Amino acid sequence: MNLTSNTILITGGAAGIGFELARQLSGRGNRVIICGRSEEALLKAQTHVSALVTRVCDITDHTSRQAMVSWLNTAYPELNMVINNAGVQYRRMLKEAKALENLEQEVATNFTAPVRLTGELLPLLNRQQKAVIVNVSSGLAFAPMADIPVYCATKAAIHSFTLTLRHQLKATAVRVVEMAPPIVDTGLGGGDRSGGTTGQSMMSAEDFATEALIQLENDQDEVLVGLSAGARKMGEALFERMNGT
């Protein structure tokens, strides 16, 4: 896959994995558009990489998302890559009173919104000679952590959606790729990481992006980095080991 001279949209591109992918892809000579809910975070990202194009957008909000899709069709009709990266994570112990707080936001951000955005951008992507959709799932899509059940379930849903989308688009010029990070040292979870990650080796966002882009460039349909490769292979057989007794 050619990773230069593309026009790329990265959701949740102001921080973490999204920003590091944006930084490295911009450095390769691509036009990179990052979107997110926080204008402050987007401008901060732009101070580090001045070439980034920013767009304030809450992808879970229909009006905000539709405005961005319309803007992309007008301002960047050559858009040929979308990286559905935006995600949120909450620890949830379902026996506790506050277990269902922010449930709809988590499901919408991690699953419903990227599905809707993909469908809304497909007409534009189909007009390109070649195009790519990259859905960021997680190693936890294959072997979940028990204390972040909804996050894991939404990532499993993204995995399933990606398989079916790839099948549906196999006769088109749009490639569909799944990118599954391992445990990466980012702000995901608001600093309250899953208890199951305690003592686990975390990969830096920079190292993850470097390895992920190598695999993407080598035309891998499943970009499995670090521990995600083992999780994909062993799946639920890892569950007891990861979550204890």
Stockholm file with secondary structure:
# STOCKHOLM 1.0

chainA/1-245         MNLTSNTILITGGAAGIGFELARQLSGRGNRVIICGRSEEALLKAQTHVSALVTRVCDITDHTSRQAMVSWLNTAYPELNMVINNAGVQYRRMLKEAKALENLEQEVATNFTAPVRLTGELLPLLNRQQKAVIVNVSSGLAFAPMADIPVYCATKAAIHSFTLTLRHQLKATAVRVVEMAPPIVDTGLGGGDRSGGTTGQSMMSAEDFATEALIQLENDQDEVLVGLSAGARKMGEALFERMNGT
#=GR chainA/1-245 SS CCCSSCEEEEETTTSHHHHHHHHHHHHTTCEEEEEESCHHHHHHHHHHSTTCEEEECCTTSHHHHHHHHHHHHHHCTTCCEEEECCCCCCCCCTTSTTTTTTHHHHHIIIIIHHHHHHHHHHHHHHTSSSEEEEEECCGGGTSCCTTSHHHHHHHHHHHHHHHHHHHHTTTSSEEEEEEECCSBCSSTTTTCCCGGGTTCCCBCHHHHHHHHHHHHHTTCSEEECTHHHHHHHHGGGGHHHHHCC
#=GC SS_cons         CCCSSCEEEEETTTSHHHHHHHHHHHHTTCEEEEEESCHHHHHHHHHHSTTCEEEECCTTSHHHHHHHHHHHHHHCTTCCEEEECCCCCCCCCTTSTTTTTTHHHHHIIIIIHHHHHHHHHHHHHHTSSSEEEEEECCGGGTSCCTTSHHHHHHHHHHHHHHHHHHHHTTTSSEEEEEEECCSBCSSTTTTCCCGGGTTCCCBCHHHHHHHHHHHHHTTCSEEECTHHHHHHHHGGGGHHHHHCC
//
